[in-house]
Amino acid sequence: MKYIEKLHYITHDIPNFSHLDQVQLACEAGAKWIQYRCLSKADDELLEEINSIAEICDDWGTTLIVTNHIHLNGKADIQGFHVEDMGADFIALRKLVGNDITLGGSANTVQNLIRLAKEGADYTGFGPFAVSKTKPNNYPVIALEDYKKAIEELNKLEINLPILAVGGITLYDVEALMQTGIYGIAVAGAVNSADDFIQAYQDFYEAVKG
């Protein structure tokens, strides 16, 4: 089973705050897992930015995951991909990228989680926990009790899949979420919009590690 960090930091398109700057600050804060989420650029721009980000991540020993863009596999120093399409065929994706690449998926139901586990996903983001301004969507929010029930259901089926809560999570939510039995947390907006980015990341890290 691949190593999956408990706190995933996700970059986003933010005016006057580049993905590169986000990654640099996250690494300075101690981030060991960064998901580069840029859906607004052509491949040439993406690769140029990914290569620069990969250099930073290499310097800090940080795992670099790219959201979607799985066709870029092998063209940059990328350790894995997070595929947001909840209907994606992970069996086909695994054949495409091989066993060494980390593959994460997104889920909104227990059925999604079970399918991803059976198809070989290495981890999954399960959400949204709350309405997120960073990544608006129409999926129903998942309450604390729903996280707990989902983990119980997977345990009954003896499914060992790291589940990370995602979507509008604040620092004050972390303790209760971790008590549901989930593996970890994915965060973006609560860190990106904080007055002190580095302190905000480190506060999340301490809360997740307990």
N, C-alpha and C positions, 0 to 999 in steps of 0.2 A: 504494500500500500504506500502511495506517495505521501511525502510530508506536506501537510496543509497548515499554513499559519492560522492562528485563531482570530487575528484582526486583519481584515483586508481593507486597504485604502484605495479608493477609486478616484481617478482624475476625471475632470469634466471640462467642457468648453466654458470658460469663464472670461468675460471681458477684462482686459488688463491684468490677467493672471494666467500665464501660459501653462500648458501641460508640463513643460520642462521645469518651470519654476515650482509648480506643485510637487513634482517628483523630487526635486532638489531639497525642498523643505521637509517633505515626508521622510526622506532618507536621513536628513540631519536630525529629525525627531526620533529616529530609530526604527522606521518602518522596514519590515522584512518581507512584505508582500504588497506589491503595487499592481493594480489593474488599470491599464491605460485605456480609457474609454473615449475615443474620438470618432464620431460618425459623420464628420463634416468635411473631411478632406479626401482628395484623390490619392491614389496609391503612392505616387512619387513623393508627395508631401508627407504622407503617413510614414513611409520608410525612412525619410530623412529625419523625422522627429523621433521615430522609434529607435533608430540607431543612436541618436544623441541620448535618449532616455536610457537605453541599454548600457551605455558607457557609465552613466551615473550609478545605475543599479549594480553593475559589476564592481564598481569601486566600493560600494557599501555592502556587497554580499546580499543584495535584495532580489527576490524572485520577481520577474516581470511577466505579467499576464496581459494579453491583449483582448479587448472585448470584440467579438465577432472577427471579421477580416481573416478568417482561417486560411484563405488563399495565400496569405503572406508567410505561411509556415516555411521555414528553411531559408527565407530571404533576409532575416535579421536574427539577432541573438534573443529570441523569445522562448521563454520556458513553458508557456502554455497559453491557452485561449479560454475565454469565458463566452459561451454561446447563449445569447439572450432568447433566441427563438425557442419557445416551449414545445414546439412540435418537431424540433430538429432530430434527425436520426443519428444517435450517438454511436451506433454500431458502425455506420458508414463513415462517420467523422473519425472514429478511432482507426479504422483501416487507412484513412487518408493521411493521418499525422503520425501513426505509429504509437508504440507503447510508452516511449520515453517522455512524450509531451503531456503536460497536465491539461485535462479537459474539465472545465466546470460548466454547469448548466443553471438555468433559472427555473423555478417552480412556484406554483401558486396553490397547488392541491397535493394531498397525500398521494393521489394517483400519479401525479407528475413525478414526485419523489421516487416512488417505487419503480417507475419506468426508467428513470435516469440511472438508478442503482443497477437495475438489470442490464442496462445497455452499456455500463462501464464508465459512467461519469466518475471523476475523482472527488468531486464535492458539488454542492449545489447552494445557490443563493435562494432563500425561501422568503417570499414577501409579496407585496409590501407590508411592513409592520404598521406604517402610518402613511398618510398622504405626503408624497415627496415632491418638492418644487424642483429638485435636481433632475428627476426622471419621471415626469408625469405619465400615468397610464390609467387604464380603466379597470384594472384587476381589483377585486375586493380585498380590503385590508385583512390581515391575519392577526387575530387577538392572541394575547398571552396563552389563554386556555387552548387555543387551536394549535399553537406551537407544541404545547405539552402533549396534547392528544396525538399529534403527528409523530412525535418522538416515541411515544408509547406504542403506536401502531407499527413503526419500523422495528422497534425492539422485539415485538411479538413475532415478527416475520424474520427475525435475526438478520436484519439488513444493517450493515455497518457503513453508513454514508455520512461524511461530515456535512452537517447542515448549518448554514450561516444565515442569521436573520439579516434582512436588508430592507431599506426603504424608510426614510424619514426618522431614523433612530437618533435620539439625543443621549447624552451622557447619563441622564437620569433614568433612562430605560434599560440600561445594560444589565444591572444586577438582576432585575426581575426576569429579563429575557434569558440570561445564563442559567437561572434556576429552573427553567423549563426543560433543561437537558440538551439544548442545542450545543453545537461545537464552538461557534464563534459568531462574530459580527462583521458586517461589511459597512463601511462608513464613507461618506463623501461630504455632503452639505454641512453637517455639524462641525466639521474640521475646516473646510474651505471658507466658511463664513465667519469663523471665530476671530476675535480681535488678536489673539495670539495663536497662530496655527500650530506651532511646535508644542506649546503647552496643551492645547486641545487634543492633539494626537496622543501625547503621553498620558493624559488623563484617561482617554479611552483605552489605551493599552493596559494601564494599571487596573481599570475596572474589568476588562475582559479576562485578564489573567487571574483576577481575584486575589 
